Amino acid sequence: MERKLTVIGCVLWIIGLIVAIVGLNLAGDAKTWVSVIGNIVFLVGLGITGAVWFRKKKTEKETEEKR
């Protein structure tokens, strides 16, 4: 489960970054909407990756304390 979430998070933040950069090169209202959507997807992916990393570090620390 942890690996799946990490892969999903990484894919989302990479796609979000690409979409945000592409959105900057568009014109008109599409520029704003695509950039905002790209930034949101980027932040969601980054949040998922960070949450998985934090949970992994927490479980490692708890396991180390039990020894």
N, C-alpha and C positions, 0 to 999 in steps of 0.2 A: 504494500500500500504506500509506503514511504517513497519508494522508487517511482511509482506511478505519479504521485503528487509532484515530485521533483521534476520529472519530465514534463508534466503538464505546465508547471510554473515556468520552466525555462522556455518552453515553446511559446507560451503566452507573452512573456516579456520580450522575446526576440521579435515576434510578430507585431506586438504593440510598438516597438521601437521603429520597425520598418514602416508601419502604417503612419506613424507620426511624422517621420521624415518625408514620406511620399506626400502627406497632407500639406506639408510646408511648401511644396512645389506646385500645388494646385492654385486655381484662381477662384475668387468669389466666395460664396457661402460654403462651397464644398471644402475649401481650404480649412475653414474653421471647424466644420463637423468632423472631417476625417482626422484632423489633428487632435481634437478632443477625444474621439473614440480611440485613437492610437495611444494617447496618454493614459486613458482609463485602463485599457487592456494591459499596457506596460506595467502600471502600478498594481493591478490585480495579480499579474504573474510574478512580480517582484515580491508582493506580499505573501503569496503562496510559498515561494522559494524560501523566504525568510522565516516563515512559520515552521516549515519542515526542518530547516537548519536549527532553529531555536529548540524545537521539540527533541531533535536528535542530541543536541548538546546537553539538554536537561536530563534525558534518560542516561546518557553516558556518565554524567556527574552523579546521579543517584546510584548507578551500578558501582561506580568507583567508591562511593561512601559506604556501601554495604560490605565491601571487602574488608 
